[in-house]
């Protein structure tokens, strides 16, 4: 309990790591159970499946993927990379953790009381007539959104007030830039989500309000996707920051096109607020508006291409260390690339309207989130683990786990691309006989994925007690977090460092 009352940003980050990983395992149980039942030839009834998929989606999106990188790596590394002793508002750090935990408790209370089966998007009018404990679930998301807001405000104030002497905005590491940009979206989307989810809960409880009665169901969908589309981007932007840092550190080379990368992330942030309508293609939205959103969404190709070019140019002629973080970087590039290509089909008006409600969309989201965001998180966790704990892990075991993760993820979700292209709907509790082989292949991939991640957990946890002691800078990296001891002391630095070129190798 004393740790839960701490103001130390490093301890708060480690507690966030434990909570988010616990939610990841809990949310994965629902998907794994359905895969197991299908593999064993048994079918889950539609009502039970709807509830399982609702909580799987809510947990994985709102309580795992969105807060994962900012709450773990962000809280731990931002003050260190800026040369600060702590966050600008330590009490707000603790509030963010407590809001998160309270949101999790309320979600579990809704699951234990009367599970909600509306789907994770809470589509109206289904959410109005479902009969589950939606009020508890909505309150859980309300506190989760408050946690985002607290984190975003804290990051903004830390960047503006706690940078080292001589550190300008364009002297910050790319990860700090990505967290800074993400903070704006955390605040804006967190505030909007906290408001609209309470409005929807009021409509469910009273039958009156903004989303009740004969109101067009598209109204809720518009609000929902306007909030969650930037949320997906602000999960991906810090992931790109992690990959940039890992590539630069392991290549022992300055980031090529530093300002171009920063400008590209700013462009992605702007694009995230004007592309929500892509998710409404084929759902009653007019053709002209759908075409406009599809065209706008294609603009994201430009900044993404510039960032990928920077990564490749940074690795070119670099002294690359081929460790576990490097393997996860390769997995990120492969899986994120596949996810991006699948997204091109969904932005096409004719094809997207057919694929939007199929497993094709499910596979696309999992490639971006599990293959992209989570892959980047694993790269960052292995890269900064010596800084977190002061211990080294088994590199060979870590690389093997990374390969199993990469192979398992593709075996688990690429069959869903094919099943979706053949018209299998999301949330279908019966799989046609001609697609049973693909479902079995997907189950095998899920097993490999779980095995790879389990190996990572065992490896990292074992290193706590049995791992060799790490030096302050085992990678030979140049950013400020590597200029203090591993793990960092309570106040981070014996003497506050001065700012300068963050990639001066």
Steps between C-alpha positions, in 0.01 A plus 500: 500500500795731563605456136145588392540831687835586343571811294811350331439487126710184465298301755176625347619384157582153633158473666338607173701223330358242740142622467500536121658158451244347736223655289667369184495146634142536625376644171681232304315228690175586318656472154697189595190327638307556178793370291529193722129422475508533123812282480337228711191498278270668753304818442440788737144633496462844345403684821804369689727577207370857481583556867845345463585713198366814671733464796787381283473817289445741790789360703745472211432845352415729792686331786803352327608632160416869543657554846778241458791701363430840663424350841798263510788623286370856503488540877834324547702661222367851435662668805821304440519599133435864589762503777241555777470354850129415468183588315380859522192393701585187705163497677326488163713197411358318800148618415539358149589158642214507750246605234621211284466245781156631597388471136620139490309419822177646359541306176546178698191588705293530181633164381418333831156665535349468153735495198438742215465351151474802271842466340794722592367789288174513705290540186158658551221392525649166618665665801159640603328161513784266598411467868855468628661706773594773257508775763785329686688443175447863397627625836807280458570659163435844650778452755721346234454816293587714804822299530585592139431867569716502813785332312473740207501814717795367698703427187426843351605680817813285534616575145436872539638542852753224568736492203870512584690826473587558137247249367272657240202328345714373214756364743250251646527131407240375251325292769451814712360679195257214433382500862460878491283485186305207639422704811280739305290212371485338843352819644258574213376144443495420871274797571268419209476131592421581864213725386338287230521173696308663787242631251458147362475352851229754582309403185527130593384566859214742430402442137544869435782720382732561209526140377153364585161488333482535123843660469703386199735214608771669293516777760666275759724340238621844391586603855661164575726486197589869524645418843654159436660570161744752653533254789632239258742754359623605843571135571703476176690831527684411826560155350682674215694701759613178667608341172698814409682498835577129485629521143722798582631344822569156356647643178713745702415768248313830504142501373499585131259785425422585864282800416327310221400228749364761741308676222360168379371414849334842521338435162372162618354668805308745281383227261366294792230760567365509142475132408241358740244463219699216344345272763150602384544400135216266409296593808268758346747782454461688170731407214648851473591513870639146490717591201632808684596300808660228287709759318606666825598168655735429209699811594636301797713305251727802453618557861515126568722449194732781612534347847572153359761652267664664803516162677660328200746785446593497870573126486703537180871466583417491869675270747179305567481278808284201407328438833142439607395866451621480140288191437192677633580800279496268198172349623356851532603588143351178360176494695443875491563498126244225447249687714555820303448320169179339626381847593522608136225249414277634778535859378381399153131590481382195307720234662495662845120498523512121448793429734411742782284256699713190434799333667717690251455811716573301815825374349593854387454638852698217657788543255519870586445466874653163594757498219573872505436660839566191712800399286652845555429472872687169515793651308510788746457278805795281399705808408443688827467198731864534618419862588177398676653227714878519479503141369564332164288220355581194286534630143461165322185412695365849432564476124330160481194643678496793258505267198214290643305822565550615140415164340208435739344840440496449124364147530231624739374796299583452131244215475249755625589721203403214268186413698396864497555526126269199465231689692519356855352767727653633820360327807356205308465208739484240221786448254407337167650157438708620205675752728563260790858436388581871515345520845722214620807669349404818683476306826848351448634849436337623819682222688836604353426864580420417863812283523723780371354754740520255790870451425546877515328521838706213644824644362442849636373385838789255542750775427382684814684253719730300272593746226853643475539852636461759225728795448355851485505494118518144361402606145737794466201732444519879531173633646494632857333200666818302435714754689374391842526174691298187418247497662485877551517634858203671666582844356623358166825698475773581750546827310248625248638463146502765231311470174644474154495272197320186625672280238862602538673161466 
